Amino acid sequence: MTQENTTATAQPSRYQQAFTALAAKNQKAFIPFVIIGDPNAEQSFELIKALIDNGADALELGIPFSDPSADGITIQNAALRAINSGIDTDICIDILKKVRAYSPSIPIGLLLYGNLVFARGIDNFYRDMKDAGVDSVLIADVPIRESLHFREAALRHNIEPIFIAPPNACDDTLKEVASFSRGYTYVLSRAGVTGVDSSEAETQATNESASPAAGLINKLNEYHAAPPVLGFGISTPTQVKEALKAGALGAISGSAVVKIIEDNLNDNSKMITEMASFISSMKAAT
């Protein structure tokens, strides 16, 4: 299967530049996830700045949605907090523009749900996100077989579509993921919804996730996929190291990052301090 053509660009994408720069330093990527607008617009921007300032190599950001079916309770609650504080897609775009102005070079990826794209119109959505400085879009509930119009709109506006390689994927699925993903390939460490593994189960979960991930990553590399990045259930520096040992070029942490927000809703200063410490420790593991 051949790869789709991309819109011609005069220079490498922000993802390509980031992975090249990391390789030159013998490092891998750490990518934190938060919901835009959680717990409110002003604090959300301060939190995203803290992610950047403390070592994030790229950002994965969610637009709040009322029914985030791929997410566990921590991220569901984050989306509801944002919605309850009045956050909508237009406000998310305003925050994204501020983030891009704050950090012109960091790759910014969105992880969201198809209804948010349909509500704006597929082409309008990708146009507006490009104007906001977004580099990639992953739509959690749109499978590859239904993704053509989204892929076409993404490439038309020079946004990189991201697809997920699940742990039970067959060869044909992995070939399609390799063919259509740009920027990076989101490799799932396990099936299910997003969430932090309990501390008692951390060692077992880490060992279990590394094994299937290594096989997936080897296959994706055979098919010349975009750089594999491992996500789901990564909440400690040890799990970051295991993800990278499995062959991933980066690790994504979402629920553990969002939990810091949830645990410090009454103390914004402490929220930023704890976030900075956590991001620094996770980046150090790369």
Beta strands, then each sheet from edge to edge (+ up, - down):
strand 1: 29-35
strand 2: 59-62
strand 3: 108-112
strand 4: 136-139
strand 5: 160-161
strand 6: 164-165
strand 7: 185-188
strand 8: 228-231
strand 9: 250-253
sheet 1: 5+ 4+ 3+ 2+ 1+ 9+ 8+ 7+ 6+
end
